[in-house]
């Protein structure tokens, strides 16, 4: 019999039972449900709402249920409505009437809201750990390639020379921001909804601050309606996870390009690539492609929850049961992607000679040529035009800028002197960019130091 069945004159249709049930997916929150129930029972005992004997019996019974679930001795009942009802029913079966008193001054609404926050708090810690592992792999590759010259791109056209280390550190900035968003999300959600009741609190003399303290929350939620009706924590986390996937997807797209014969800038370790069933020469970047594909899945989870919540009146509505599958799926997907992507990146071989060869073509030192003239006193727009005519001249004669003779340079402007060849050399072009955040060696070293300090802080 359902624990809420007193109001009803007939049994629920079996199809409605199946439709209404959530234990198939919310069973993963059994630890959080038991943790919250132990705290609730402890507080009820301290407030004299339960006797000491009842409190001790409930807590001991919950501990036995936890142990049996984790050992496999107690399987989840697929006929149970949800994990909350399953644990309460099992507790009552084990300890009798004391188990029926556990739900005093509590609703399933605030119980669900609590379990979700406890679960998200734990999973945020796990995701942040995986982001840290990825950043560690990025640091090692960036440090090893801080002087590896490659072309930087805009519109997927060669634009200006940078280093591979500089390029990787751009992603490091993205993932450090992702970590800060996860930390902010955890901080904002760290308020305890337990004690909100169904929506209007309770007439029992409970101590919400004590329950929050027992569960390591910063404080109780301030409004009982908001305490049970809010799913901002889920939506905020899904948004943060979507940004992580966005960054992973952009990175994956570049890895797919870099692995192609048209680029051949990197080669993935055999452990992180696959072959073809018919073409024996193929080495496919399937990990990167799957990460790119799974990004849409996480976006879908975010949109599903935003859509489910957009028209709901206060307080709780059954629509909100849809939060869990979306959140669970997004967390599982992001953890899987991060845990696979980081070692793929760590073991990736950088083909520096190919990168430099690509940087030697495409006139990516043209801006430096214009800057050379500007430093000689020519207005930038005039220098830009002269350099453009030089590039056109090179294209017409099958040359690069650095292959021109001094006479050819001076035919376009008498300001060109022998030092132009040093000014437009690739290494000069890279290391001459001394502005903060650029690809120059001193700037890259500063960015590496920032990343290293971040990682040291994350380890504490």
N, C-alpha and C positions, 0 to 999 in steps of 0.2 A: 504493500500500500504506500502511496505517496505520502510524504511527511506533511504535505499541505492539503490532504484529501478531505478534511472535515466538512468543508463547504459544499462538496459535490455529492450528487445523488447517484451518479453512475461512473463507471470506470472510463478513463480516457481511451479514445480510439487508438488502436495499436499504431496506426499511421501517424497520428498526432504525437504519440510517444517518440517514435523514430525522428519525426521532424523537429521536435522540441529538445531532444537530447543533445548534450554537448560533451558527454564524458569521453567520446572517441577522440576529442582533441584537447579538452581542458584537463585531462588526467595528468598531463605533464606538470601541472601546478600542485601536485600532492604535497610536496615539501612546504611550499608557501602556505597552503591551506592549513596544514598541521601547525606550522610555526605561528600563524595568526591565531589559531584556536588555543594554543598553549598560552600565548600572551593574554588573550581575552579571558580565559579561565583564571589565570593568575590574578588579573585585575579584579574579576568578580569575587574571588576569594578574599583579596585584600580589602575590598569594600564591604564585606560581610553579606554579599548577595548570595554567594555559595558558602557552604560550610567548609572547614579545612579538610574534612574527610572527602567531601564531594570534589573539591579542587584537586586533591592528591590523586583520587581515583581517575578523574578525567585526564590529568596530565600523564599519569602512568599508562592509561589506556591508549592515548594518542601516541606515546612513545613506542608502544608495542605495535601499533598499526604501521607506523613509519618503518620500523625495523622489518616487519613482515613484507611490506610492499617492496622494500629495497632488496630483500633476500629472494624475492619471488614467491614466497610462501602465501602471499595474499594477492591474487590477480584482481584486476579491476573488473567489476561486474558490468557487462555491456548493457544490461537492463536498467542500470542506475541512470537517473536523470542527468546528473553532473557529478563532478568530483567532490563537491561540498556535501551533497546529499549522501553520496557513497560513504564518505568518512564518518559522517554523523550517524548513519544507520549502523555501520560496522561498530562504532564506539558503543552505541546503545546495546547492540547484540552482546558485546563483551562485558560491559559493566552495569547494564540495567538502567534504572531510572536516572541515575546520575548523568548518564549520557544525554538524556532528554533535556537536562538543565543547561547544557553548554550554550544553547542558542538564546538564552536569556539576554535581553538588551542588545540583541544583534539581529540584523536582517541579512538575507542572502545578498541583498544589494550592496551593503557596505562590505560584506565578506568578499564578494567578487572583486569589488574595486580595490580592496586591500591586496588580495592575492595577485592581481595584475600588476600593481605597483611593486610588490616584492619581487615578482618574477622579472619585470623589466629592469629593476635595479641590479639584479644579479647578472642578467644578460648584457647590460651595458658594460659592466666590468669586463666580461668575457670579450666583447667586441673591441673594446679599447685595447685590450691586451693583444689582439690580432692586428689592430692598426699599428701598434708599437712594433710588432715583429716585421711588418711591411716597411715601416720607416727605418728600421735597423738595416734591412736589406738594401733600401735606397741609399742609406748613408755609405755603406761599403762600396756599392757600385759607383756612386758619385765621387767618392774619395779616390777610387782607383782610376777614374776617368776625368779628373778635374782639368787635365791638359789635353784631352782627346778632342781635337778640332772636328767639328761637323757643321753642316749648313743648318742654320735656323730657317724656319719657313713661315710665310704668311700665304694664305690661299693655296697651300700645298705647293707653292713655288719657292725656289731657293731665294732667300732674302738677304741675310747677313750671317757672318760666321760667329758661331758660339762654340761651347764645348759640350760634350755629352754629359759631363758632370753638372753643368749649369742647367741643362735641359731636365735632368732627373730631379734636381733640387726644386724645380717648379712644381713637380708632383709632390715633393716633400711638404711644400707649403700648403698644398691642398689637403693632404692627409693630416697635417697638424691642425688645420682649421676643423677638419672633421672630428678629431679628438676633442677639441674644445667645445664643439656643439654637443657631443655626447655627454661631456661633463656638465654642461649647462642644463641639458635635459634631465640628467640624474638629480641635479640640485633642485630644479623646480618641482620635480615629482615627489620629492622626499618629504611629503606631508601625509599624515596617517588619516585615512577616511573612516577607520573603524570607530563606531560610536555614532555615525550619522543615521543609523537605523535604515528603514526603508526609504525615508526622505526627511523625517521630522525629528530625528533623535529618539530619545527614550525617556520615560518617567522614572527609570531606575537611577539611583545615585552613582553613576559610573564615573570613572576618572580617565578621561580621554588622554590627558597628558601622560599618565602612567603607561597606558598601552603604547602610545607613540614612543616613549622612552624604551620600553621593553623590546620594541621592534626596530630600534635605532633610526627612527624618523626624527626630523628636526622639530616638528610640532604637529598637532592635529590640524586637519583642514578646518578652515574658518567658518564654513557654511555647510549645513547638512545636506541641502539640496545639491549644491555643487559637488559635495563629497561623493555622492553616488551617481550623479548625472554626467560628470566630467570624464572625457576620454582624451583630453589634450595631451596627456603624457604619451599615449599610444600614437597619436597623430604626429606629435613633435618628433618622437623617435623614428617613426616611419619616414618623416621628412629628412632627418639626419642620415638615415640609412640610404635613402634615395640619392642623396648627394655623394655618399661614399661610392655607391654604384656608378653614378655619373663619372666620377673621377677614375674609377677602375675601368670603365668602359672607354673613356678617351685614351687612357694609357694602353688598353688592349688594342684599340684601333691602330695606334702607332706601332705597337709590337708586331701586329699582323703585317703592316706595311714594311717595317724594317726587316722582317724575316723573308720577304719576297725577293726573288732574284733581281727585280728592278731596283731595289735598294741594297739589300744584303749588308745591312749595318750590324745585325746581330744574328746569332744562331742559338736557338733554344737547346737545352740539354735534352738528350733522347728521352729522359724520364718524363718530360713535360711536353711532348709532341706525339703525334700519331701518324700512321701511314695511310695509304690508300689500298682498297681491296683489289684494285685493278692496275694502278700505276705505281710500279715499284720504286720510282725515283722520288716520290712525294714525301715531304716531311711537313705535316700540317700543324699550325699553331692552334690546335683545338681548344686548349685551356683559355687562351685569350678570346677566342671566338665565343665560347660558352659564357664567359664572364660578360662579354658584350651583349649576348642574347638574354641573359638572366637579369640584366638591368631593367628591361621592360617589365619583367615579372614583379620586381620590387616596386616600380612605379605603379603598377596595377594594384598592388596591395594598399598603397597610400591612397589612390583614388577611390578604391572600394570603401575604405573607412571614412574618408571625407564625405562621400556620397551618402553613406549610411547615416551619418550624424547630422547632416545639413538641415533637416527639417523636423528634428525631434523636440517635442515640448519637454519641459522639466517634469518629473525627474527621470526615473529609470523607464526604459522601454525595451522590449525583448529584442528589438533591432540591434541593440548594443552587444548582444551575444556574438554578432558578426565580427567584433573587434579581434577576437583571439586568433582565429585562423589566419587572418591577414597579418597580424603582428608575428605570430609564430613562423609563418612562411617566410616573411621578410628577414627575420633574425636568422633563421636556418640558412637562407640563401646567402646572406652577406657573410656569415661565418664560414660557409663552405668556400665562397669565392676568395675571401681574404686568406684562408689557410692554404689554398692551392696557389694563389698568385704570388705570395711572398717567396716561397722556395723556387718557383719558376724564375722570378726576377734574380734571386741570389745566385742561381746556377747558370744564368744566361751569359753566353760568351760574346764580348764586344769585338767587332771586326773594325778596329780603329783605322787601318789602312784604307778600307773602303769608304769610311766616313770622310777621311781627309781628301781622298780622291774626288768625292762628290763636292766637297767644299771648294775645291780648286776650280770647278766649273760654275757656270751660271752667273758670273759677274757679281758675286756676293760681297766683293770689296768695293763696289761702286760708291756706296755712301762714304766710305773712307777716302776715296779719291776726291769726292766733293768736299769733304771736311778738310782735306789737305789744302785745297785752294782757298777755302774760307779762312784757314789759319794764316794764309799768305796775304789776307786782306780783301779778298773778293767777296762780294755779297753772296749769301748762300744760294739764292735763286739763280744767279748767274753761274755759280759753280755747278749747280744741279744741271743746268742746261748744257754746259760744256761737257760734263761727265756723260750725260745722255748721248751727246753726239759722238763721244769717244767709244761708248758701248756699241752704237750703231756702226761705227767704223770697224770695230773689232769683229762684229758679226759678219760684216761684208767681206772682211779679209781673212776670216777663219782664225782669229787670234783671241787671246785673253788680254786683259789689261796689263798683267805683269809681263807679258811677252812683247809688248810694244817697245820700240826704241825711244830714247830720249827725244830724238828729232820728231818722231811721230807725236809724242806728248806736246812738245813745244809748238808744233804746227797748229795745235788747238788753243794753247795759251802759253805766253812766255814765262808765266809764273812757275811752270814745272821745272824742277831741277833734279839732280841725281838722287836726292833723298826721297823722291816720290816712290822709288822701288821698295825702299824699306817701309814707307808709310802704308803701302797697299799689300804688303806680305801678310799672309794669313795669321801668323802668330802675333804680329804687330796689331793687326785689326782686332784680334780677340783681346789681347792683354792691354791694348790701349783704351779699352772701354772701362774706364776707372770709376764711372758713376756707381753709386751704391745699388746693389741688386743686379748688376750686370755680369757678363761672363768673364771679366778680367780675373786673373788668378787671386788677387787680394780679396776681391768681392766674393768669389766662390769659397775661399777659405773662411770668410766671415759667415757665409751661409751654412757651411759645414759645422762651424763652431756653434751656431744657433741650434742646428738640428741635434748635435751631440749633447748640448746642454738639455734640450728637451727630453732626449732619450734617457739621460741620467736621472732627470726628475721623474720620469715615468717608472723607473725601476725602484724608486723609493716607496 
